[in-house]
Amino acid sequence: EKAKLLRSQPAQIVEPKGLLYVQQREFAVTTPKDGSVSILGSDDATTCHIVVLRHTGSGATCLTHCDGSDTEAEVSLIMSAVKSFSNTTGYGRLEVHLVGGFNDDRQLSQKLTNQLLRAFDLQPDDVHLVTFCVTELNDREEKDIHFPIIYGIAVNVKTAEIFPATFPEKGPDEDLRSAHILTGATLTNIYDAKMEQLHIGPYFWRPFPHVDFWLEQDDQQILQNLSTSPLAEPPHFVSHIRSTLTFLKEHPFPSRSLFPDRKPRIYKKNEEGLWEQVCSNKI
């Protein structure tokens, strides 16, 4: 019933003001007391799942975008992140919302759904499954081709409302963060809720193999080879991958060009509610 209700809502466009956008293999956790961030969101999930974990007592809310790379470790990470904000609260429970995936040919969505359910089941704490809009419950068919119904969601940290969403702005440092994923990152916490700061990096990788070869390929080749579900990708998938590959080509050694001082790039929300880089020498 809950999945049906969620699927029936049109995707809302979430503007950057007050938004913390979470990419694949990233997570962020904050509480209703946060003066900078009121919405956590992520989209472009095809076989991936977006997970929202919330403690009803403290209101601590975590959003992550899982792709099945190391699900058990990822669930443990987000559990301890939410609990670290909720230990002082004597009441409330942990609730989880799972959204994403569809009936894809390779059954990657189904595999990830099972991994997530198992990982939460293995937790010593009780976790209550409140929203389950994944795989076959998030599937639509058009001319024998399957697609996800919901590609992205947002959660309002203050009201706990979850809704389908798209995001015109996925920054800051979108290419840098995507490059980190493409070079095999593990799940990374990008937000310091106590300081209300977004921390990107420092990230290090080796020169991306065959980057020139990939950049020479046509859209179809990129789609077929670099997507888990070529037929169901959103229209901007290829341009996003090209942009990330170009970034990797320009920065083969991030320790020299991006993070020479081994410090993260730090962002804070300005008066307009938009991310602005903080000069590292002030820290």
C-alpha positions in Angstrom: 0.0 0.0 0.0 2.8 2.4 1.0 4.7 1.6 -2.2 1.6 2.2 -4.3 1.0 5.6 -2.6 4.7 6.6 -3.2 4.6 5.5 -6.9 1.4 7.5 -7.5 3.1 10.8 -6.6 4.7 12.8 -9.3 8.4 13.6 -8.8 9.0 17.0 -7.2 11.8 19.2 -8.5 14.0 20.0 -5.5 15.9 23.2 -5.8 19.4 23.5 -4.2 18.4 25.7 -1.3 18.7 23.7 1.9 19.5 20.5 -0.1 22.3 18.0 0.5 22.5 15.9 -2.6 24.0 12.4 -2.1 25.7 10.5 -4.9 26.1 6.8 -5.4 28.3 5.2 -2.6 27.9 8.3 -0.4 25.9 8.8 2.7 24.9 11.8 4.9 23.3 11.9 8.2 21.8 14.9 10.1 19.0 15.8 12.6 16.1 18.3 12.6 18.3 20.7 14.5 20.4 21.3 11.4 20.2 25.0 10.4 21.7 24.4 6.9 20.3 21.2 5.5 16.6 20.4 5.6 16.4 17.9 2.7 18.6 14.9 1.8 18.1 13.5 -1.6 19.5 11.3 -4.4 18.4 10.1 -7.9 19.5 8.4 -11.1 19.0 5.0 -9.4 18.2 2.3 -11.9 19.3 -1.0 -10.3 20.7 0.9 -7.2 18.5 1.4 -4.1 18.2 4.6 -2.1 18.0 3.9 1.7 16.6 6.2 4.3 17.3 5.2 7.9 15.7 7.4 10.6 15.4 7.3 14.4 11.9 8.5 15.4 13.1 9.8 18.8 16.1 12.0 17.8 14.9 12.6 14.2 18.4 11.6 13.1 18.1 10.8 9.4 20.5 9.1 7.0 20.2 8.8 3.3 22.5 6.6 1.2 22.6 5.4 -2.4 23.6 1.7 -2.5 24.8 -0.2 -5.6 25.5 -3.6 -4.0 29.3 -3.2 -3.8 29.5 -4.1 -0.1 26.0 -4.0 1.4 26.6 -5.6 4.8 29.5 -3.2 5.6 27.4 -0.2 4.3 24.4 -1.0 6.5 26.6 -1.3 9.6 28.1 2.1 8.7 24.8 3.9 8.4 23.4 2.1 11.5 26.2 3.4 13.7 26.0 6.9 12.1 22.3 7.2 13.0 22.8 5.7 16.4 25.6 8.1 17.2 23.0 10.9 17.1 20.3 9.0 18.9 22.1 7.5 22.0 20.8 10.2 24.4 17.2 9.7 23.3 15.5 7.1 25.5 12.5 6.7 23.3 11.8 6.1 19.5 12.7 3.4 17.1 14.8 2.9 14.0 12.8 2.9 10.7 14.1 2.1 7.3 12.7 3.1 3.9 13.9 1.2 0.7 13.2 2.7 -2.7 14.6 1.8 -6.1 15.5 -1.0 -8.6 13.1 -2.6 -11.1 12.7 -6.0 -12.9 16.0 -5.7 -14.8 17.3 -8.5 -17.1 20.3 -9.4 -14.9 18.2 -9.4 -11.7 20.7 -7.0 -10.1 17.9 -5.1 -8.4 16.5 -8.3 -6.8 19.9 -9.3 -5.6 20.4 -5.9 -4.0 17.0 -6.0 -2.4 17.8 -9.3 -0.8 21.2 -8.1 0.4 19.7 -5.1 2.1 17.0 -7.0 3.8 19.5 -9.6 5.0 21.9 -6.9 6.2 19.3 -5.1 8.2 18.0 -8.4 9.6 21.5 -9.2 10.9 21.7 -6.0 12.9 21.5 -6.5 16.7 19.0 -3.6 16.9 15.4 -3.8 15.9 14.8 -2.0 12.6 11.3 -1.4 11.3 10.7 -1.6 7.6 8.3 1.2 6.8 8.6 1.8 3.1 9.4 -1.1 0.6 9.2 0.3 -2.9 11.9 -1.8 -4.6 12.4 -4.1 -7.6 9.0 -5.5 -8.7 7.1 -2.9 -6.6 9.0 -0.1 -8.5 8.7 -1.6 -12.0 6.8 -0.4 -15.1 6.8 -2.0 -18.5 6.7 -0.2 -21.8 6.8 -2.2 -25.1 8.3 -5.2 -23.3 11.1 -3.1 -21.7 11.2 -2.6 -18.0 11.9 0.7 -16.2 11.9 1.9 -12.6 8.9 4.1 -11.8 10.9 6.1 -9.1 14.5 7.1 -9.9 15.1 9.4 -7.1 13.7 10.4 -3.7 14.2 13.1 -1.1 13.5 13.1 2.7 12.6 16.2 4.6 14.7 15.9 7.8 12.4 18.1 9.8 9.0 16.5 8.9 10.3 13.0 7.9 8.3 13.2 4.7 9.7 11.0 1.8 8.7 11.8 -1.8 9.8 11.1 -5.3 12.2 13.8 -6.5 14.5 15.1 -9.2 17.4 17.5 -8.7 18.6 20.1 -11.2 21.7 20.6 -9.1 23.8 17.6 -8.0 26.8 19.6 -6.7 29.1 20.7 -5.5 32.1 18.9 -7.1 29.8 16.6 -9.0 32.6 15.4 -11.4 35.1 14.9 -8.6 32.6 12.8 -6.6 31.6 10.8 -9.7 35.3 10.2 -10.5 35.7 8.8 -6.9 32.9 6.3 -7.6 34.1 5.3 -11.0 37.5 4.5 -9.6 36.1 2.1 -7.1 35.4 4.1 -3.9 33.8 2.5 -0.8 30.9 4.1 0.9 31.9 7.5 2.2 30.3 9.9 4.7 30.3 13.3 3.1 28.7 15.5 5.9 29.6 16.7 9.3 26.3 17.6 10.9 27.8 19.1 14.0 29.8 21.6 12.0 27.1 21.7 9.2 29.8 21.2 6.6 30.1 19.1 3.5 33.5 17.4 3.2 34.6 16.1 -0.2 37.8 14.1 -0.2 40.7 14.0 -0.1 40.3 11.3 -2.8 43.2 9.5 -4.5 43.1 7.2 -7.5 45.4 5.8 -10.2 45.2 7.0 -13.8 41.9 5.6 -15.2 42.7 2.7 -17.6 41.9 3.3 -21.3 40.3 6.7 -20.6 41.0 7.9 -24.2 39.5 4.8 -25.6 36.3 5.3 -23.7 36.1 9.0 -24.6 36.3 8.1 -28.3 33.4 5.6 -28.1 29.9 6.6 -29.3 27.0 7.0 -26.9 25.7 3.5 -27.5 29.0 1.9 -26.6 29.3 3.9 -23.4 25.7 3.0 -22.5 26.2 -0.7 -23.2 29.4 -1.1 -21.4 29.3 1.4 -18.5 25.7 0.9 -17.3 24.1 -2.0 -15.3 20.8 -1.4 -17.2 21.4 0.4 -20.5 17.8 0.5 -21.6 16.5 2.1 -18.4 19.1 4.9 -17.8 17.9 8.5 -17.6 18.7 10.6 -20.7 21.7 12.4 -19.2 23.5 9.2 -18.3 26.0 9.3 -21.2 26.8 13.0 -20.9 27.4 12.5 -17.1 29.8 9.5 -17.7 31.6 11.5 -20.5 32.0 14.4 -18.1 33.4 12.2 -15.4 35.8 10.5 -17.8 37.1 13.9 -19.0 37.6 14.9 -15.4 39.6 11.6 -14.8 41.7 12.4 -17.9 42.4 15.9 -16.6 43.3 14.7 -13.1 45.2 11.4 -13.4 47.0 12.1 -10.1 44.6 13.8 -7.8 47.2 14.0 -5.0 49.0 16.6 -7.2 46.2 18.5 -8.9 43.3 18.3 -6.5 44.5 17.5 -3.0 48.1 18.6 -2.7 47.7 19.4 0.9 45.8 16.2 1.7 42.9 18.1 3.0 39.2 17.8 2.1 37.3 20.5 0.1 34.9 21.9 2.6 31.6 23.6 1.8 29.1 25.4 4.0 25.7 26.8 3.2 25.6 30.5 2.6 22.8 32.9 3.4 20.9 31.9 0.3 21.1 28.3 1.3 23.6 27.3 -1.3 26.9 25.5 -0.9 30.0 27.8 -0.8 33.6 26.6 -0.4 35.3 27.5 2.8 38.9 28.6 2.6 41.0 25.9 4.1 43.4 28.3 5.7 40.6 29.5 8.0 40.2 26.0 9.5 
